[in-house]
Amino acid sequence: MVTSYGALCTDFYVNQKLAVKMDLPAERETILHLFDRVRKSVPDMNRFRRYDGEFALESSRKEAEYRWLALRRTSIRTGHVNPSSMEEVYEYHRLMLEVAPYHLTISPLDIDYLELLFGFDLECEGDHDQVVFDALMSDGPLADLSAGPVAGVLDCQPAFGISLSQSGDTQAYFEVKTRAKSRRGKSSGYRDEPISVFVTVRRYGPVQKVDDLKHLFDRLARTTEALAGDKLVPCLLTPIARQITSSSSEGGSQGMSL
């Protein structure tokens, strides 16, 4: 992973979702023809898997960098994890917008929305929710919610959405995702899981013609990059990363003093 985002997190990934209003074709021949077409352009995507309600084509997940494609009843989802460059990411997602509508007979009227997500995973051995709370809320008015006889923070996963157009057809969402605890608030079984930070930009249809999807993707990419650099990194990612480091240092110091 050599993108500029890679230095900020453990794993960085870019996911795309094209949502449609009518059910996609699920015939064997249709799915295999699409996956064969994708494999011709991306040869390492050679693992065909079937999950509950989903057909998937993937490259090997043993490598740090990998790609995946997933077909569900009303959506086409693609992802590129730990990419070597942003242009490589965009080339892959544009390929999906070029070939999938042709193979799956998607009409412009059928398109519900197109969205692009930038995801950042941060390794954290401490209590995820406490780390996020301390990083983002401990100095604000919400800190009083945990004041008094409180044993710990059980759930802290802030999400925030904004409209990017007067009509509301273009929207952006920021989200922090921690991992689940047990019913009693214990998190020891989830210490290998990361804290995830997302920015998602979504543009609702319809579009005039299917070929417009690639141009729409380019606009979404520029917008998502700007929001990631100007908003997500300084306001969410950096404070959480600093708090993880601070918590680890405090834990190490306490451990040495005992």
C-alpha positions in Angstrom: 0.0 0.0 0.0 1.8 3.1 -1.2 -1.1 5.7 -1.3 -0.8 8.7 0.9 -3.7 7.3 3.0 -1.7 4.2 3.7 0.6 5.9 6.2 -2.4 7.0 8.3 -3.9 3.6 9.1 -3.4 -0.2 9.2 -5.6 -0.8 6.1 -7.1 1.5 3.6 -9.8 0.6 1.1 -12.1 2.1 -1.5 -15.5 0.5 -2.0 -18.1 1.3 -4.6 -21.8 0.4 -4.7 -24.2 0.7 -7.6 -27.8 0.2 -6.3 -30.6 -0.6 -8.6 -34.4 -0.7 -8.2 -35.2 -4.0 -9.9 -33.7 -7.4 -9.2 -30.6 -8.2 -11.1 -30.4 -11.3 -13.3 -29.2 -14.4 -11.3 -28.9 -16.9 -14.2 -25.8 -19.1 -14.1 -24.7 -18.1 -17.6 -25.1 -14.3 -17.0 -23.1 -14.3 -13.8 -20.3 -16.5 -15.2 -20.0 -14.3 -18.3 -19.6 -11.2 -16.2 -17.1 -12.7 -13.9 -15.1 -14.1 -16.8 -15.0 -10.6 -18.4 -13.7 -9.1 -15.1 -11.1 -11.8 -14.8 -9.7 -11.0 -18.3 -9.0 -7.5 -17.1 -7.9 -8.4 -13.6 -6.4 -11.9 -13.8 -5.7 -12.3 -10.1 -9.5 -12.1 -9.4 -9.9 -15.9 -9.9 -11.8 -17.0 -6.8 -15.5 -17.5 -7.3 -17.5 -17.8 -4.0 -21.1 -18.0 -3.1 -22.4 -16.6 0.1 -25.9 -16.2 1.5 -27.7 -14.0 -1.1 -24.4 -13.1 -2.8 -22.2 -14.1 -5.6 -18.6 -13.0 -5.3 -15.4 -12.9 -7.3 -12.2 -12.2 -5.4 -8.4 -12.1 -5.5 -6.5 -13.9 -2.8 -7.0 -12.4 0.6 -3.6 -13.8 1.7 -2.0 -10.7 0.1 -2.3 -7.3 1.7 -3.7 -5.9 -1.5 -6.7 -7.5 -3.0 -9.9 -6.8 -4.9 -13.4 -8.1 -4.7 -16.7 -8.0 -6.6 -20.1 -8.9 -5.0 -23.5 -9.2 -6.7 -26.6 -9.1 -4.5 -30.2 -8.9 -5.4 -30.3 -5.2 -6.1 -26.7 -4.0 -5.9 -23.3 -4.4 -7.4 -20.5 -3.8 -4.9 -16.7 -3.6 -5.6 -13.8 -3.0 -3.3 -10.0 -2.5 -3.5 -8.0 -3.0 -0.3 -4.6 -1.5 0.3 -4.2 -0.3 -3.3 -0.8 0.6 -4.8 -2.2 3.9 -6.2 -5.5 5.8 -6.4 -5.5 5.6 -10.2 -5.4 1.8 -9.9 -8.4 2.0 -7.6 -10.3 4.2 -9.9 -9.5 2.2 -13.0 -10.9 -0.9 -11.3 -14.2 0.7 -10.2 -14.6 2.3 -13.7 -14.3 -1.1 -15.2 -17.2 -2.3 -13.2 -19.4 0.6 -14.3 -18.4 -0.2 -17.9 -19.0 -3.9 -18.0 -21.7 -4.7 -15.3 -24.6 -2.7 -16.9 -23.9 -4.4 -20.3 -23.9 -7.9 -18.8 -26.7 -7.3 -16.4 -28.9 -5.3 -18.7 -29.2 -2.3 -16.4 -31.3 0.6 -17.7 -30.7 4.3 -16.7 -34.2 4.4 -15.1 -33.2 1.3 -13.0 -30.4 3.1 -11.2 -31.2 4.0 -7.6 -27.8 5.5 -6.5 -24.0 5.2 -6.9 -21.8 5.6 -3.9 -18.1 5.6 -3.1 -16.6 4.9 0.3 -13.1 5.5 1.7 -12.4 3.2 4.7 -9.6 3.4 7.2 -8.9 0.7 9.7 -6.9 1.4 12.9 -5.5 -1.4 15.0 -6.5 -0.9 18.6 -6.0 -3.3 21.5 -7.8 -1.1 24.0 -11.5 -0.6 24.5 -12.7 0.7 21.2 -15.6 2.7 22.5 -13.7 4.3 25.3 -10.9 5.3 22.9 -13.4 6.9 20.4 -15.2 8.7 23.2 -11.9 10.0 24.7 -10.7 11.1 21.3 -13.8 12.8 20.0 -16.1 13.7 22.9 -14.2 14.0 26.2 -13.6 17.8 25.8 -17.2 18.6 24.6 -20.6 18.8 26.2 -21.3 15.2 25.6 -18.5 14.3 28.1 -21.0 15.0 30.9 -23.0 11.9 29.8 -20.3 9.7 31.2 -19.8 11.8 34.4 -20.6 10.3 37.8 -21.0 6.7 38.8 -20.1 5.2 35.4 -18.0 2.1 35.0 -17.2 2.6 31.3 -18.4 3.5 27.9 -20.4 0.7 26.2 -21.1 2.1 22.8 -19.6 5.1 21.0 -20.0 5.0 17.2 -20.7 8.6 16.0 -22.3 9.0 12.5 -22.9 12.3 10.7 -24.6 13.0 7.4 -24.6 16.1 5.3 -26.3 17.1 2.0 -23.9 18.4 -0.7 -26.6 19.7 -3.0 -29.8 21.9 -2.6 -31.9 19.1 -4.1 -30.5 16.5 -1.7 -29.5 14.1 -4.4 -25.8 14.1 -3.4 -25.1 13.2 0.2 -22.0 12.5 2.4 -21.8 10.4 5.5 -19.0 10.2 8.1 -19.0 7.2 10.5 -16.9 5.6 13.1 -17.4 1.8 13.6 -16.2 0.0 16.7 -16.5 -3.7 17.3 -19.2 -5.4 19.3 -18.9 -6.2 23.0 -20.4 -9.0 25.0 -23.8 -8.4 26.7 -21.9 -7.3 29.8 -19.7 -4.9 28.0 -16.6 -7.0 27.8 -14.4 -6.6 24.7 -11.5 -8.9 25.3 -12.6 -11.2 22.5 -12.4 -8.5 19.9 -8.9 -7.1 20.5 -7.8 -8.3 17.0 -10.5 -6.2 15.3 -9.8 -2.6 14.2 -11.6 0.7 14.7 -13.0 1.7 11.3 -13.5 5.2 10.0 -15.6 5.9 6.9 -16.5 8.7 4.5 -19.2 7.8 2.0 -20.5 10.0 -0.8 -23.8 8.9 -2.5 -25.4 10.3 -5.6 -29.1 9.3 -6.3 -30.3 8.7 -9.9 -31.8 8.5 -12.4 -29.1 9.2 -15.0 -29.7 10.0 -18.6 -27.7 7.1 -20.0 -25.6 4.3 -18.5 -22.4 5.8 -19.9 -22.9 8.7 -17.6 -22.0 6.5 -14.7 -18.3 6.8 -15.3 -18.5 10.6 -15.4 -20.5 10.5 -12.2 -17.9 8.3 -10.6 -15.2 10.8 -11.4 -17.1 13.5 -9.6 -17.8 11.3 -6.6 -14.0 10.4 -6.5 -13.0 14.1 -6.4 -15.6 14.9 -3.8 -14.7 11.9 -1.6 -11.0 12.7 -1.8 -11.6 16.3 -0.7 -13.8 15.3 2.2 -11.3 12.7 3.3 -8.4 15.1 3.3 -10.3 18.2 4.6 -12.7 16.6 7.1 -12.2 12.9 7.9 -8.5 12.9 8.5 -8.2 16.0 10.8 -11.5 15.6 12.5 -11.8 11.9 13.0 -8.9 9.8 11.9 -6.0 11.8 13.5 -7.7 12.3 16.9 -8.5 8.6 17.2 -5.0 7.5 16.1 -3.5 9.8 18.7 -5.8 8.5 21.4 -4.9 4.9 20.5 -1.2 5.7 20.8 -1.8 7.6 24.1 -3.9 4.8 25.5 -1.2 2.2 24.6 1.5 4.3 26.2 -0.4 4.7 29.4 -1.2 1.0 29.5 2.5 0.2 29.0 3.6 2.6 31.6 1.1 1.3 34.1 2.1 -2.3 33.3 5.8 -1.5 34.0 5.0 0.2 37.3 3.1 -2.7 38.8 
